[in-house]
């Protein structure tokens, strides 16, 4: 566990997380949950082993029992894959960020750590931002050079009253680094609902659903991974998207604008499938959701 402690020191959280999970590879090659502490509003399912390749990979659904994210909440999570562990964490459905008063907001802070040779995927379903929602989120990834981390971050907005309402603010920050703190990549945006409903090239058609997928991986060149992601996006409909390399040959990423949530989900799934095929040599098995 000395490696895990070093990783933990490189990426601390300001508050005690409501959910913390550690994944460890057993002698028979299967990954298991070696440590868990999960409290309200989070809940986890039992582990699933859906993929034949890579063998022993664990899939876990992280659920919310609260019905969404509310004003004043401060959520924190940590995920850690120890050396050689193979794990995917996803959610059971999209997460609603509810209406909030002008003097209130919610936030979520998350740390992901990946040890030597680990593969850790964090693929939550998109946020659904209601009118007036204010949400701040940070994600810090500390990955060993031989580790692979695939993560997505996506959102759309929904006007439940059909009165032209927009979310008030979404501020998101992603930092990717080595366990010693060496910065590899940093992405940040701070937008409101009017900016988020993007109109391109003067067209009336809007792209209100946005998503990002990052692949931190050094098993091939960054440009090779970016090309794989571009090819995957080329077959998707209803999107405006692009793929490029991450700094310091640390991997590749895509940014997606989509006409609706269905198009966004399809583009993220296509990108993730292509990345998994490149990393492991096999497409992921069909998921039960």
Steps between C-alpha positions, in 0.01 A plus 500: 500500500800732502434596138137577581607725787735693274223548248264615772746764616527639146128571467325585828138607542403798713213312665437141604351318198154348521624223272846347483584180315826312450536229235764227532603218269476153655757223431255335256487821292155618607463850638308540826401784732761492774370807682166675492335772702180620337249728673202716411418595230702226332441127474679231300381183331676169526800469264436364151747319276362580154815503287692194390779733388673634696451195716395566858383856442244619754201722414328689780191722498516800730144602583338801665204452735423871537330570166766738376727781617354781711594850611775508762623144452874436512575156358840331494617168356825309461570206272829311506622213284809342650775348284358273230135552601236524225178683583220704352274724707184635344155620613154351470359802315541872443526726806265797538642825636190666643389864507689721743453848641735774386699487826554126497700244308616140520839345434672167453870427541653175384841334500598205279823310559641229274805289588750323274336308217148578623200572277236718662195638318266759647202536266201666670185577306452870418382764743158649427507866603164653595429876474685693767740214579845603621761226516876495546702185446866407519672179393864426578665197342832363628621225266823302478662511152402137428139547615200571277213723610193558281253755627199689372326818608173600331191711553181618341226736620128459545232768539234308694252794487561569130536868588840562340695448821873427500743375759684779679857369512715194441869520590706187434871438550702190408863461598712203390839441659756244604507380862790736574282797398645553150222661298409329172179675396253752637152582368254751642182674392249729671176555308130576533201354322490763224859426396446126531226495238756538223404619152764432237578693184195720537264203473173492692571144608613476861743260668395509866666172605874502566750229586867421546683167497865479604731202450815516711718232343863464392482156336485665158577847367259777592430571133420134436242506779356829374462349152309206647263739676451711185405192300247401763339845502480501120218245506288692751198711406371825647832618646774753445818359648875472480786296642853607582803395702552570867820685595826316564396192300272400786206394282214652305156652552181599327257789543146446379208734433176314431146581394355300788583256776458194280754625247737591781478157662556328166812710429648439845429127471663484156808683626529283811452179299776600258734594785438172683566304179828684453608453862393138559463348152127435544180702502318520833212260561144628483390673818163429669385861481 
